[in-house]
Structures are given as C-alpha cells and as structure tokens.
Amino acid sequence: MQQRGLATKVSIRVSILFMILLIVLTYINYSNSKVNTTQLLSSERAKSIQAGKMLLDTQFKKAIVGIENLSKLFSSNNYDYKEVENILKNINSSMDFEAMYIAYQDNGMIVASDGNSGLPTDEYDPRKQNWYQEAANLRKTLITEPYIDNVTKKQIITAATPFYKDNKLLYVVGADFTIDGIQKEFNELGNAEGAYMLLMDKNAKLIMHPNSDFIGKTLNATKEILKNYKANNVDEYGRLPYTHEDGSKKLGRCVSFGINDWIICSNVDIDFFSKKTDDILYKNIIISITFIILATLIIYILVKRFLKPIQIIQ
C-alpha cells in the first residue's frame, strides 16, 4: 500500500513538472507556428497580387503595342477605309479585343474591326468621346478609366494613341476590352479559402470585384481601404484592416498597379487567420495532453517496478 502511495506521489509530481514544461513548450511552439502561418498566408496573398498585376500588365501592354504598331502602319501607308477595316479585322482576330478602330480628325470617320464603321452622326461622334479627347490632349498613349460604351452598353476600358504630323492631329487609334473579359481570370487568381482580390481606382471606385453588383461603385469598405492605404496604416505583415459591406472584418494587402494610380488588393477574413492559428493551438494541446497521460502512466509503472525490491526487503 505504501509502495502504491509513493508511486502515485512520485508520478504526480513528475507529471506536474512535465505539464509545466509542456505548457511552456506548447506556448513557444504555438507562437512560432502562428508567426510562420501568418507569414505564409501573407506571402500567398502577395503572390496572388503579383499574378493579378501580371495578368493586367499583359492585357494592357498587348493593347498598347497593338495600337501603336497600327498607328505606325497607317501613318506610312495610304490605305482606303475598306483596307483599314480589313487590317483591323485581321489584327483583332489574333488579339481578341472587343474592338479595334481608328477615328479620323478631319471628317470624324471611324473605321472599326467589328464593322461598325461610318461618319459621325448626331448620336455618336468619336471625336467627342473621352478616349479620343484624352489621347489628343495628352498627346500620348493612355489607358482610360472604365466607362459604359454607348454602342454595346458594356463596361469598357480603352487603350488609345494619337498620331500627330507637323503638330496636327490626324487620327486616334483605339482598342476596347471589356472588364468581363478579364474579370473571371482575375477573380480566379485571387480566389482562395476566405480570400478574394479587387481592383479599384484612386477614388476607391471598384473596377474589378468577385461581386459584380459592386463594380463601378464606391463602397464604405473601399473608402476605408484607401484611407488606410494612403496613411500606411498596416501591421508588421503589410496588411491593413477594414470592414466589409457585410460587416465582417477583413485584412487587405494592397499595392499600386501603376496605371491611372489604380490599386490592387488581396483580402482575407480576420477569422480565417484566427481559425488557422487556433487549429495549431488545439493540435498542440491535444498532443500535450496525450503525452502527459502516457508519461504519467509510464512513470507510475516504472516507479512501482523500481520500488518492488524495497517491498521484498521489507
């Protein structure tokens, strides 16, 4: 009886020491795992942003190179309108834009790859369109802000480049692509458990977002993102806090896109980070409890075995 009591006391005391040690080790392991997990998740969000930037860069550069090459081609050759239209059709068949076109300054004639060519009317004059006037005034290639096209009624982004000769504007070449055309791929790049990606302009108006109802709107959430982004209100991992329209708390990692001061953000639910780190804590606790129980049983058995010779002597 004394042997059993002594074995129990020794086992309990040793188990308490093990428990204290394991609690310390579990806390250290949890803290390190939390940091590593947060860094990994933040790194994944940063990679999704880079992928989104590459997608948009590729699309915009393709448009810019295409229209600038066309402008040079048209400036060095005296094509008639039909020849110009055929060239635009052939080029666009390989580049897959919504439309490519050229608008002439002298008579307002527009020649387009989709066949919507003609002289200006009371309803539509290309020379009065923002893309034309902006390119003409800036005298350089540009990417417009998104707008609703008068003809297709789709949300369009236009790449436009002017051609001047002897300081006189002759024409503007343009290429349209719909936001819908690249929205799906952009969303897929940012899509992950508890995460999504958005593109907004410098005034916090959404250009791309998984929820199509938000596109073209300035939300309280994007205003908060922009405010924190400008103030550099970020944590040690470069994440800024904000509240989503549905009331959930989010963490966003944002970078400037470089065109028109647009901003790309990759966002994750705060609860998602908590869930991942809590899972680590729960696993560590289960492992520690299991180890303590097994260690206590083993120590108890060993102590009893070591005390057995004493009982025989007694």
C-alpha positions, 0 to 999 in steps of 0.5 A, spaced: 500 500 500 505 504 501 509 502 495 502 504 491 502 511 495 509 513 493 508 511 486 502 515 485 506 521 489 512 520 485 508 520 478 504 526 480 509 530 481 513 528 475 507 529 471 506 536 474 513 538 472 512 535 465 505 539 464 509 545 466 514 544 461 509 542 456 505 548 457 511 552 456 513 548 450 506 548 447 506 556 448 513 557 444 511 552 439 504 555 438 507 562 437 512 560 432 507 556 428 502 562 428 508 567 426 510 562 420 502 561 418 501 568 418 507 569 414 505 564 409 498 566 408 501 573 407 506 571 402 500 567 398 496 573 398 502 577 395 503 572 390 496 572 388 497 580 387 503 579 383 499 574 378 493 579 378 498 585 376 501 580 371 495 578 368 493 586 367 500 588 365 499 583 359 492 585 357 494 592 357 501 592 354 498 587 348 493 593 347 498 598 347 503 595 342 497 593 338 495 600 337 501 603 336 504 598 331 497 600 327 498 607 328 505 606 325 502 602 319 497 607 317 501 613 318 506 610 312 501 607 308 495 610 304 490 605 305 482 606 303 477 605 309 475 598 306 483 596 307 483 599 314 477 595 316 480 589 313 487 590 317 483 591 323 479 585 322 485 581 321 489 584 327 483 583 332 482 576 330 489 574 333 488 579 339 481 578 341 479 585 343 472 587 343 474 592 338 479 595 334 478 602 330 481 608 328 477 615 328 479 620 323 480 628 325 478 631 319 471 628 317 470 624 324 470 617 320 471 611 324 473 605 321 472 599 326 474 591 326 467 589 328 464 593 322 461 598 325 464 603 321 461 610 318 461 618 319 459 621 325 452 622 326 448 626 331 448 620 336 455 618 336 461 622 334 468 619 336 471 625 336 467 627 342 468 621 346 473 621 352 478 616 349 479 620 343 479 627 347 484 624 352 489 621 347 489 628 343 490 632 349 495 628 352 498 627 346 500 620 348 498 613 349 493 612 355 489 607 358 482 610 360 478 609 366 472 604 365 466 607 362 459 604 359 460 604 351 454 607 348 454 602 342 454 595 346 452 598 353 458 594 356 463 596 361 469 598 357 476 600 358 480 603 352 487 603 350 488 609 345 494 613 341 494 619 337 498 620 331 500 627 330 504 630 323 507 637 323 503 638 330 496 636 327 492 631 329 490 626 324 487 620 327 486 616 334 487 609 334 483 605 339 482 598 342 476 596 347 476 590 352 471 589 356 472 588 364 468 581 363 473 579 359 478 579 364 474 579 370 473 571 371 481 570 370 482 575 375 477 573 380 480 566 379 487 568 381 485 571 387 480 566 389 482 562 395 479 559 402 476 566 405 480 570 400 478 574 394 482 580 390 479 587 387 481 592 383 479 599 384 481 606 382 484 612 386 477 614 388 476 607 391 471 606 385 471 598 384 473 596 377 474 589 378 470 585 384 468 577 385 461 581 386 459 584 380 453 588 383 459 592 386 463 594 380 463 601 378 461 603 385 464 606 391 463 602 397 464 604 405 469 598 405 473 601 399 473 608 402 476 605 408 481 601 404 484 607 401 484 611 407 488 606 410 492 605 404 494 612 403 496 613 411 500 606 411 496 604 416 498 596 416 501 591 421 508 588 421 505 583 415 503 589 410 496 588 411 491 593 413 484 592 416 477 594 414 470 592 414 466 589 409 459 591 406 457 585 410 460 587 416 465 582 417 472 584 418 477 583 413 485 584 412 487 587 405 494 587 402 494 592 397 499 595 392 499 600 386 498 597 379 501 603 376 496 605 371 491 611 372 494 610 380 489 604 380 490 599 386 490 592 387 488 588 393 488 581 396 483 580 402 482 575 407 477 574 413 480 576 420 477 569 422 480 565 417 487 567 420 484 566 427 481 559 425 488 557 422 492 559 428 487 556 433 487 549 429 495 549 431 493 551 438 488 545 439 493 540 435 498 542 440 494 541 446 491 535 444 498 532 443 500 535 450 495 532 453 496 525 450 503 525 452 502 527 459 497 521 460 502 516 457 508 519 461 504 519 467 502 512 466 509 510 464 512 513 470 507 510 475 509 503 472 516 504 472 516 507 479 512 501 482 517 496 478 523 500 481 520 500 488 518 492 488 525 490 491 524 495 497 517 491 498 521 484 498 526 487 503 521 489 507 
